[in-house]
């Protein structure tokens, strides 16, 4: 189940990125920053109001995501072949998934993943990304 949800989210993000490539590149840096802030603000509100996460949990998620992204950057920078990059990235994703389960609990994590999937699907349908 976890891997199916993970695969679905990954596919949606990939589709969104491919579909949004031109639109995103056309935005100014200021517009991009505003979109990212809005996306993050909506997610923080959902985590706090709907899932009832504590401030400590939200801070831990932020730190986890920052570490995850910086590790992906290092994998991309230092790993030369694509297959190895994918292998490391998939292993990193599995670790991140387990850490999010530990922070918010499996049920809330699955609910949050479904929320993100709906949000991304809607944005793609409206051609916002």
N, C-alpha and C positions, 0 to 999 in steps of 0.2 A: 504494500500500500504506500509506504513512505517513498519508495523509489518511483512509483507511478506518479505521485504528486510532484516529486522533484523533477521528473522528466517533463511533465506537463508545464510546470513553471518555466523550466529551462527553454522548452520549445516556444512558449509564448514570448519570453524575453528575446529570444533569437528572432522570431518573426517580427516582433515590434521593432527591434533594432534594424532589421533589413528594410522594413517598410518605412521607417522613420529616417533613414540615412540622409536623404536629400533634405527633408524638412528640417532636421536638427542642424545640419550644416549651414542652412540658410539663416538660422537664428543668430542674433548677436550674442556675445558673451553675457551681457546683462539679461537678455531674454532667457537664455539657458539657465542662468542662476536662479531666476524667478521661478521657472518651471520646476527645477529641482527642489527649491525651498517649499513650493506649494505641495509637491508630492510628499516630501518628508513631513510637512506639517499635518497633512491629512493622515498619514500613517501613524504619527505620534498621537494624534487625537483618537484614532481607532484603538491603538494599544492601550491608551489610558482610560478612555471612556467605555469602550465596549468590552475589552478583555480585562480591564481593571488591573493592569500591571502597575507595580510600584515604581517610584522614581529610580530606585536602585536597579530594578530589572531593566528599565528603559536605558539607563546609563550603561549597564552591562551589555545590552544589545548593540548600542552605538559603538562601544569599544570592540566588541566582537566583529562587527561589520568593518570597522576601520582596519583591524588586524587582517581580516579576510581579504579585503581589497589590496592592502599593501603586499600580502603574501602572493596574491595572484599577479601583481605587478612584477615581483621578483621572479616568479616562475616564468613569466613572459620574457623578462630581460635576460635571464641566464640559461634558459633551456633552449636548445637550438632546434630540435625537430618537433614537428607538430604532434606526433603521436605521444611523445613523452610529456609535452605540455598538457595534453588532454588527460593523460593518466594522473599526473600530479594534481591538476585542477579538480578532477573527479574525486580523488582521495580527500583533498582539502574541503570540497563541498560536503562530503559525508561527515567529516569532523565538525564542520560548521553546523550542519543539520542536527547532530547529536547535542552540540552545545546549546543551540536554541531550544531544543527539547528540555534540556536541563534548566535553562533560565525560566522559561514560561510554562513548561509542561507540554506533553505531547498533544493533548486535546486542543489547547489554545493555539499551539503552533500550527496544527492542521487547519484550524478555523482562520488563522491569519494568512496561511498560504492560499486558502480558497478566496479570501478577501482580495489578496493581491492579484490572483488570477482573474477574478471578475473585473477588477479595476483596470488591469492591462488590456483585457479583451474589449472592454467598453471604450477605452482610449483609442485602440486600434480601429474599432468600428467607426468612431467619430473622426478618425484621421487626425487625432491630436498628437500622436506619436508615430 
